[in-house]
Amino acid sequence: MDFELSPEQKELRAAVRAFAREALNDDLEARDHEGAFPRDCWRKCADFGLLGLPVPAEYGGQGEDLITTTIAMEALGWGCRDNGLVFSLNAQMWAVQMPIVHYGTEEQKKRWLPGLVSGEFVGAHAITEPGAGSDVMSLTSRCEARDGGYVLNGQKTFATNAPVADLALAFAYLSRGDDKPKALTAFLIPRDTPGVTFGKPIPKMGLRTSPMGEVIFEDCFVPESARLGPEGAGMRIFNSAMEWERACIFAGHLGAMERLLDDCVRYTRKRRQFGQPIAKFESVQGKLADMKVAIEAGRYLLYRVGWLAGQGKSAVMEAAIAKLFVSEAHSRAALDALQIHGGYGYMKEYPIEREVRDALSGTLYSGTSEIQRKIIASCLGL
């Protein structure tokens, strides 16, 4: 493995950093307070080409490899202080677009991918239910085969982008009326489909600019052409999406960690106590050193997943390791940044309290830390 960035990758990283820093941070405090989805920033990201990075060129994307896309997402996390926007972009890319790339028919790819990549459409991944989060086997949403299609019934919750989505990638167990086990099946469901309701945003602690809500199906008929992959392929599609998401969405966290470190270094050089900058205190130096170690370790873990994917190899355990490490390291880094800033860090006029709220979410979504440890243990044969 060669971790040296190519000239093109270095140029992309610099361009994304500059774009994000200059174009995506205006009025952040206001939209975070209001929980407002920044559609203008979404369009800017699409116009810049971020949404299309991993999508083949024939569907409007750039067709970049996973490592190159990871580098870009890390740069986005560094330059964009709106962690909610970064999260929403990644949620669509990895949990909606890539499943269509890998499992969609040619008709589905042509219908949905160009619009998703251009920012015309927003996509939501709908699998979690009120009574089924980590336990996917407990999903109660059902679909029944009818002439020419399927009828869906069920309720999804905590679906990122749902309140503003034009399309939901939804999962339901197929009721087959025989002794065969029910088969989890995936569907691409447009917002204007009769019988589907996209709920209002659910207020939450952090990532407030990333709208999250319910998707409800009540005798919702979808044609057979809306099914993504064959009947019963839902678990395979879901696991594939999570592997991609765990590998790449946390590159944004890595970028945010590096930004936090940069902010803390600047602050500790200027902030004086007991007659000297607080950067001179060993306790502060130790926290900054730990942040740097976590950033470097997390980067190599994420890049390793990208390299494995580029070799066509499975990276289930490696993606779980990267997700677990980066998410927990980001939470520690944010709390350390708060401690370094002291009382100022706790005040809303400083961005640190928002960074803490946003960072904590990483240990929950795409599978909790406990689930990642379970995946790793399973891969070890335990």
N, C-alpha and C positions, 0 to 999 in steps of 0.2 A: 504493500500500500504506500502510495506517495501522497503525502498530505500538503505538498507545496502547491499553492494555487497557480493556475495558468494565468498568463497576462489577461486573457479574456475574463476570467473569473474575478481577478483583482479589479478590473475595470467595471464589471457589473456590480461588485460589492460597493465600490466608491460611488457609483451612480445611484444605487438604491439608497445608500445612506444620505446622500445630498438631497435627493428627491423627497424622502420621508421627512427629513429634518425641516425642509423649507415649505412643504406643501400640506402636511398632515396634522400639524399641531395647533393651528389657530382655534381659539375659543374652546379649548379642551376642557377647562374647568367648568364652563357653562354646560356643555353637552354631557359631561360626566354627571353633574348635579341633576340634570333633567332626564338622564337616561335616554338621550336622543341618538338615534342611529345616523351617522354622518354619510348620507347617500352621496353628497358631492365628493367626499374623500374616497368613497368606494369607486366612483366613476374615474377619479384621477388615478387610482391604483390600477384599474382596468386599462385605462388609456396608456399608462406607462408600460403595461405588459405583465404585471405581476400575476394576475389570475391565470394567465395562459402559459406560465413558465413550463409546467410539466406536461402540457397538452400537445399532442401532435400538430404539426403545422397545418395539415389538411383540414383541421377543425378550428383554425384560428389561433392556435397557440404557438409557442416557440420550440417545443419539443426538447427541452433541456433535460439532462440527466438529473438523478436525485441529488447528487452532491452539489451540483451547481445551483439547483433550486434551494437546497438547504442553506447554502452560502447567502443567497439572496434573502431568504426569510430571516436569517440571523441579522443581516444588515438592516432589514425592515424593522426588526425588534429594537435595534439600537437607535435608529433615527426617528421612529414614530413613538411618541410617548402615550399614544392612545392604544393601550394594550387590548381594549375591547375590539377595536377595529382590526388589529392584527389577528386576534382570535377568530373573528367572524370570517375574514378572508381565508384563513387556513382551514376553518371548518368546511367551507364550501369546496375548496380545492381538493382536500384529501378525502372527505366523507361523502361528497356528491359527484364532483367532476371525475375523479380517478375511477370510482366504480363504473361510471358510464364508459370511460375509456376502455376499461378492461373487460366489462361484461355486457356492454350495450350492443344492440344491433346497429348496423350501418344507418338505418333510418333514425334510431334514437340518438346516435352521435351527431348526425347532421341537424336534427331538430333542436337539441339542447346545448351542445357544447359551444358553438359560436356565440350564442346569446349569453351564456354564463361567463365565458372568457371576456366578452366585450363589456360586461357590466350591465347589459340590458336586463338580464335575469338575475335573481338571487335564489340560491338553493339552500334547502334545509334537510338535515339528516334526522329522521324521526324514528327512533327505536325505543327509547326509554319510556316507561309507563309509570303511573302513580305507584303501582305495587311491584314494579320490576325494573331495577336499575342494573346492578352488576349481574343479577341472576336473569340472563336472557331467556333461559328455559321457562321462566314463569310468565312470559308475555301472554296476555289474554286477548290481544287483537286477533281477529279471525277473518279469513276470507273463504268464500265458497265459490266454486266454479259454476258459472252460468253460461248460457249460449253466447259465445263470442267474447267472454271475459270473466270477470270476478266481481263479487260484492264484498266490500270490506266493512267491518264494524270494529270499533275500538277507540281508545283514547291514548294519545301520546303526550308526553310532557317534557319539559327541559330541552326542547328542540331548538338549538341555536339557529338564529335567523328566521324562525318560523313566522313571527309577526309581520315581517316584510317580504317573505319569500314568495316567489312566483312558482316554485316547484318544490315538492317534498319527495325525498327518497324514503319510503316508508316500508316497514316490515310487518308481516302478519303470518300466523300459522294457518296453513291450508287445511280446511276440514274436508276430508275425503270420504267420509261415511263408510269406512271399512275398518279392518283391524290394523291397517298400516299406521305407523307413527306419523303424527302430524308433521308437515314439512314447512320450515320457515321459508317464506318467499318474499322477494323484494319487488316493489312497484315504484314507478315514476308517475307522480300524481300532480297535475297542474292545479294551480290555485282555484281556477274557475270551474273545476269538476263538481257537478251536483253531488251533494251529500258530504263534502269535506268542509271543515271550518278551521281556519287558522286563527288562533286566539290572540289576545292582546299581550303585550310584554309583561313578563313576571318580574317585579322589582327584586333586585338582588344586591348582595353586599359589594361585589366588585365587578369588573368588566361590564360596567353599566351601559356603555355605548354599543355593546353587542346584544341585540334583542333576543330574548329567549321566551318561548311560549308553548302553548298546546297545539296539537293537530288532532282533530276529532273526526272520526268517520262514522256516519250514520246511514246504513244501506247505500254506501257509496259504490256505484258501478264504474269499473274501469275496463277498457277493452283489453284483450289479450296482448295487444301491441304495447301496453303500458308495463307489462311484466319485465323486470330486469333480470336477465339470465333465465335458466330453466326453473321449473317448479322445484322447490326444495333447496335451491342454491343460496338462500338467504344467509345462512350461517357462514358460508364460505365468503360471500360478498362482504358481510359485516366484519369478519376477522381480517380480511384483506384491507379493508378501509382503515381499521384500527391500527394495523401494522404500519401503513403509510402515515397515518396521523401521528402515531407515537414517535415516529422517526423524524417527521418534518415540522409539526406544529410547535415542537419544543425548541426548535432553532430560534423562534421568535423569543422564547423565554431566555435563551442564551444571550441574545442580543440585548434584551432588557437588563440582564445581570451585568453585562459589560458597561451599559450606560449607567447603571447604579454605581458601579465601581468608579467610573470616571467622575460622576457627580460627587461621590464621597471624598475622593482624592482632592478635588478642587476645594470642597468645603473644609476639610481638615487642614488644608494649608492656610486658609484665611481665618478660620475660627481660632481665637486665642483664649486660653485659660491659664492661670497661674504663670503669666508672663511669657508664654510661648505658644506656637501653633499646636493644636491638639494632635496633629500628625506626628509630633515628637514622642507621644506617649506610647509605650509598648502595647498596652491593651488595645489601643486604636489600630496600631500597625498590624497586630495579630488578626483583627477582623478583616482588614483590607487584604492581607496576605491570604487568608482563607477564601475570600471571594475570588481572588485571582486563581488559586489552585482549582476551585470548583469550575470556573469558566474553562480553563484549559482541559481539565478532565472531561467535562461535559461535551466540549467540542469534539474531542477524539472519539468519544462514544457515539455521537450522532453521525460523524463522518464515516465511522466504521459501518454503520447501518446502511448509509448511502453507497458505500463501496460494495457491500455484499449484494445489495439490490442491483447494482450495475453489473455484477457478475452473474445475475440470474439466480442467486441463492436465497434460501429462506432466512429471515432474520427475526423470527418470532421472539426468541429469548433476548437477542441483542437489542431489539426495539423496546422490549419491556425494561431491560436494564437502563437504557438511555433515558426512557421516560421517567422511571423511578428516581434516578440520580438527579437529573436536571430539575424536575419539579420540586423535589425536596430541597435541593441546593438553592433554588431561586427563593423559596420561602425563607430559608435561613438568611440569605443575603439581604432580602428586604427587611427582615426584622433587625439584622445587624445595622443596616443603613439607618433605620429608625433610632436605634440606640446611639449611634454615632451623632446623629443630629439632635439628640436629646429632646427637650421640650418643643423645639422648633419643628422637629420631625412629626410630632403628634398634632400640630396645627394644620388646619385645612388650607391655609395660605401657602404651605409648602407641599410639593408633590409627593413627598415620601409616604404619607398615610394612604394615598391612592395606590401607590406602588405595592404597599403591603396587602391591601385589599385584593388587588388584582393577582398578585403572586400566589396567594393561598389557594386559588381555584385550581391550579395545576395539579395538585395532589388528588383532585376529585374527578375531573373530566377525563375522557378517553380511558377510563378504568382507574379506580382509586389506587393509592399506593399499596393497599392490601391485596388488591387483585393482581398488580404487577408482581408482587412477591409470590403470589400463588402460581402465576404463569412461569416464573423463573424456577420455582420448586418443581413444577410439573416437568419442565424441560430437563431437570436434573434427575428425573425418574423417581421423584418422591411422591 
